[in-house]
Amino acid sequence: MVPVPSYAQPQYVRCPNCGSQVTANSNYCNICGEPLHQPVLLKICPRCSNRIPARAKFCPECGKKQPGVIVQQTLTEKAVDHR
């Protein structure tokens, strides 16, 4: 007898703008187009050019104290260095 694969039920989230139910892996609401995920705030370390969280006081890669430049990046975009 061959086992029948079980298909997981899709997970859903609510759109913060219109409240409609949207699959959890969506980036935008399919009803109103609102982004479902907040952008990640990053800054660039001036010593090693590593992307680090905007709140970091020290670079986790090289240890440099951070004055830093904050840039916005979504989970699918590359950060832009605005030096």
Residue frames as a rotation matrix with the C-alpha (Angstrom) as fourth column:
MET 1
0.578 0.816 0.000 0.00
0.816 -0.578 0.000 0.00
0.000 0.000 -1.000 0.00
VAL 2
-0.407 -0.701 0.586 1.36
0.701 -0.651 -0.291 3.44
0.586 0.292 0.756 -0.98
PRO 3
-0.285 0.303 -0.909 0.99
0.795 -0.455 -0.401 6.21
-0.535 -0.837 -0.111 1.63
VAL 4
0.399 0.503 0.767 -1.06
0.796 -0.605 -0.017 9.21
0.455 0.617 -0.642 0.56
PRO 5
-0.698 -0.712 0.082 0.79
0.582 -0.630 -0.514 12.50
0.418 -0.311 0.854 1.13
SER 6
0.280 0.757 -0.590 -0.87
0.930 -0.365 -0.027 14.86
-0.236 -0.542 -0.807 3.57
TYR 7
-0.236 -0.279 0.931 -1.10
0.594 -0.799 -0.089 18.46
0.769 0.532 0.354 2.48
ALA 8
-0.639 -0.067 -0.766 -0.72
0.722 -0.394 -0.568 21.04
-0.264 -0.917 0.300 5.22
GLN 9
0.523 0.843 0.127 -3.45
0.852 -0.513 -0.099 23.61
-0.019 0.160 -0.987 5.52
PRO 10
-0.185 -0.604 0.775 -2.23
0.546 -0.719 -0.430 27.08
0.817 0.344 0.463 4.50
GLN 11
-0.294 0.000 -0.956 -1.64
0.894 -0.355 -0.275 29.53
-0.339 -0.935 0.105 7.35
TYR 12
0.221 0.479 0.850 -3.42
0.717 -0.670 0.191 32.87
0.661 0.567 -0.492 7.19
VAL 13
-0.706 -0.337 -0.623 -2.85
0.653 -0.650 -0.389 36.38
-0.274 -0.681 0.679 8.53
ARG 14
0.485 0.872 -0.065 -5.14
0.806 -0.474 -0.353 39.41
-0.339 0.118 -0.933 8.62
CYS 15
-0.130 -0.443 0.887 -4.40
0.731 -0.647 -0.217 42.47
0.670 0.620 0.408 6.50
PRO 16
-0.563 -0.135 -0.815 -3.68
0.756 -0.484 -0.441 45.45
-0.335 -0.865 0.375 8.81
ASN 17
-0.972 0.165 -0.166 -5.50
-0.217 -0.901 0.375 47.79
-0.088 0.400 0.912 6.41
CYS 18
-0.356 0.890 -0.286 -8.71
-0.768 -0.104 0.632 46.02
0.532 0.444 0.721 5.34
GLY 19
-0.200 0.244 0.949 -8.83
-0.859 0.423 -0.289 43.02
-0.472 -0.873 0.125 7.69
SER 20
0.674 0.467 -0.573 -9.17
-0.705 0.639 -0.309 40.42
0.222 0.612 0.759 4.96
GLN 21
0.585 -0.426 0.691 -7.67
-0.172 0.767 0.618 36.95
-0.793 -0.480 0.375 5.39
VAL 22
0.629 -0.506 -0.591 -4.47
-0.731 -0.126 -0.671 36.49
0.265 0.853 -0.449 3.34
THR 23
0.824 -0.395 -0.406 -2.08
0.400 0.913 -0.077 33.53
0.402 -0.099 0.910 3.12
ALA 24
0.830 -0.463 -0.310 0.85
0.165 -0.327 0.930 33.99
-0.532 -0.824 -0.196 5.51
ASN 25
-0.093 -0.939 0.331 3.52
0.743 0.157 0.651 33.77
-0.663 0.306 0.683 2.79
SER 26
0.491 0.325 0.808 2.05
0.804 -0.526 -0.277 36.75
0.335 0.786 -0.519 0.87
ASN 27
-0.650 -0.736 -0.190 3.93
0.760 -0.624 -0.179 40.05
0.013 -0.261 0.965 0.82
TYR 28
-0.917 0.398 0.007 0.88
-0.395 -0.912 0.111 42.17
0.051 0.099 0.994 -0.07
CYS 29
-0.351 0.891 0.288 -2.87
-0.070 0.282 -0.957 41.94
-0.934 -0.356 -0.037 0.55
ASN 30
-0.862 0.052 0.504 -4.64
0.492 0.325 0.808 40.56
-0.121 0.944 -0.306 -2.53
ILE 31
0.204 0.979 0.023 -7.70
0.974 -0.200 -0.101 42.75
-0.095 0.043 -0.995 -1.79
CYS 32
0.934 0.223 -0.280 -6.29
0.242 -0.970 0.036 46.23
-0.263 -0.101 -0.959 -1.05
GLY 33
0.606 -0.753 0.255 -2.57
0.324 -0.058 -0.944 45.91
0.726 0.655 0.209 -1.95
GLU 34
0.751 -0.308 0.584 -1.32
-0.636 -0.576 0.513 46.92
0.179 -0.757 -0.629 1.52
PRO 35
-0.221 -0.874 -0.432 2.15
-0.461 0.484 -0.744 45.56
0.859 0.034 -0.510 2.44
LEU 36
0.758 0.558 -0.338 1.80
-0.045 0.561 0.826 42.79
0.651 -0.611 0.451 5.05
HIS 37
0.411 -0.709 -0.573 5.32
0.909 0.367 0.197 43.03
0.071 -0.602 0.796 6.49
GLN 38
0.927 -0.163 -0.338 7.07
-0.046 -0.943 0.329 46.01
-0.373 -0.289 -0.882 8.01
PRO 39
0.645 -0.763 -0.048 10.38
-0.116 -0.036 -0.993 47.05
0.755 0.646 -0.111 6.41
VAL 40
0.615 -0.565 -0.550 13.54
0.787 0.396 0.473 46.08
-0.050 -0.724 0.688 8.24
LEU 41
0.932 -0.334 0.143 15.60
-0.321 -0.941 -0.105 49.10
0.170 0.052 -0.984 9.31
LEU 42
0.599 -0.800 -0.023 19.30
0.796 0.593 0.118 48.57
-0.080 -0.089 0.993 8.74
LYS 43
0.811 -0.495 -0.313 22.48
-0.503 -0.862 0.063 50.59
-0.301 0.106 -0.948 8.77
ILE 44
0.764 -0.622 -0.170 25.86
0.222 0.501 -0.837 49.96
0.605 0.602 0.521 7.16
CYS 45
0.693 -0.619 -0.371 28.94
0.470 -0.003 0.883 49.51
-0.547 -0.786 0.288 9.30
PRO 46
0.873 -0.369 -0.320 31.54
-0.483 -0.749 -0.454 52.11
-0.072 0.550 -0.832 8.16
ARG 47
-0.047 -0.954 0.297 34.43
-0.778 0.221 0.588 49.71
-0.626 -0.204 -0.753 8.88
CYS 48
-0.734 -0.313 0.602 33.33
-0.044 0.907 0.418 46.41
-0.678 0.280 -0.680 7.31
SER 49
-0.682 0.535 -0.498 30.23
-0.720 -0.375 0.584 47.47
0.126 0.757 0.641 5.26
ASN 50
-0.874 0.425 -0.237 28.16
0.451 0.890 -0.070 44.75
0.181 -0.168 -0.969 6.95
ARG 51
-0.233 0.879 0.416 24.39
-0.314 -0.472 0.823 45.36
0.920 0.061 0.387 7.11
ILE 52
-0.847 -0.065 -0.527 23.34
0.460 0.407 -0.789 45.48
0.266 -0.911 -0.315 10.77
PRO 53
0.160 0.965 -0.207 20.14
0.957 -0.101 0.271 46.34
0.241 -0.242 -0.940 12.68
ALA 54
0.175 -0.034 0.984 19.56
0.211 -0.975 -0.071 50.09
0.962 0.220 -0.164 13.01
ARG 55
0.879 0.240 0.411 19.54
-0.321 -0.337 0.885 49.86
0.351 -0.910 -0.219 16.82
ALA 56
0.627 -0.699 -0.343 22.93
0.745 0.667 0.001 48.12
0.228 -0.256 0.939 17.01
LYS 57
0.926 -0.361 -0.114 25.47
-0.267 -0.836 0.480 50.15
-0.268 -0.414 -0.870 18.95
PHE 58
-0.176 -0.982 0.065 28.34
-0.660 0.167 0.732 47.90
-0.730 0.086 -0.678 17.84
CYS 59
0.179 0.157 -0.971 28.84
-0.921 0.375 -0.109 45.86
0.347 0.914 0.212 14.67
PRO 60
0.713 0.115 0.692 28.46
-0.463 0.818 0.341 42.14
-0.527 -0.563 0.637 15.44
GLU 61
0.921 -0.383 0.077 30.94
0.300 0.568 -0.766 41.37
0.250 0.728 0.638 12.63
CYS 62
0.098 -0.963 0.252 33.91
0.457 -0.182 -0.871 43.67
0.884 0.201 0.422 13.37
GLY 63
0.053 -0.023 -0.998 33.02
0.998 0.027 0.052 45.23
0.025 -0.999 0.024 16.76
LYS 64
-0.804 -0.389 0.450 33.16
0.429 -0.903 -0.013 48.87
0.412 0.183 0.893 15.61
LYS 65
-0.459 0.644 -0.612 31.08
0.455 -0.421 -0.784 51.36
-0.763 -0.639 -0.100 17.61
GLN 66
-0.396 0.407 0.823 28.27
0.917 0.118 0.382 52.53
0.058 0.906 -0.420 15.33
PRO 67
-0.684 0.343 -0.644 27.37
-0.210 -0.938 -0.277 56.07
-0.699 -0.054 0.713 14.34
GLY 68
-0.645 0.297 0.704 25.94
0.588 0.782 0.209 54.46
-0.488 0.549 -0.679 11.13
VAL 69
-0.754 0.495 -0.433 23.63
-0.653 -0.639 0.407 55.53
-0.075 0.589 0.805 8.35
ILE 70
-0.369 0.705 0.606 20.13
-0.020 0.646 -0.763 54.08
-0.929 -0.294 -0.224 8.47
VAL 71
-0.770 0.228 -0.597 18.65
-0.622 -0.055 0.781 52.65
0.145 0.972 0.184 5.28
GLN 72
0.150 0.871 0.467 15.36
-0.761 0.403 -0.508 50.85
-0.631 -0.280 0.724 4.71
GLN 73
-0.756 -0.326 -0.568 15.30
-0.614 0.654 0.442 47.34
0.227 0.683 -0.695 3.36
THR 74
0.477 0.862 0.170 12.46
-0.879 0.472 0.069 44.92
-0.021 -0.183 0.983 2.92
LEU 75
0.320 -0.337 0.885 13.12
-0.323 0.840 0.437 41.25
-0.891 -0.426 0.160 3.27
THR 76
0.609 -0.022 0.792 13.49
0.625 0.629 -0.463 40.85
-0.488 0.777 0.397 -0.48
GLU 77
0.915 -0.283 0.288 15.57
0.006 -0.704 -0.710 43.93
0.404 0.651 -0.642 -1.35
LYS 78
0.069 -0.953 -0.295 19.29
0.918 0.176 -0.356 44.60
0.391 -0.246 0.887 -0.98
ALA 79
0.544 0.045 -0.838 20.37
0.576 -0.746 0.334 47.45
-0.610 -0.664 -0.432 1.30
VAL 80
0.584 -0.342 0.736 21.70
0.520 -0.538 -0.663 50.59
0.623 0.770 -0.136 -0.33
ASP 81
-0.038 -0.691 -0.722 24.79
0.963 -0.220 0.159 52.21
-0.269 -0.689 0.674 1.15
HIS 82
0.750 0.403 0.525 24.16
0.534 -0.836 -0.121 56.00
0.390 0.371 -0.843 1.36
ARG 83
0.240 -0.739 -0.630 27.67
0.778 -0.242 0.580 57.06
-0.581 -0.629 0.516 2.41
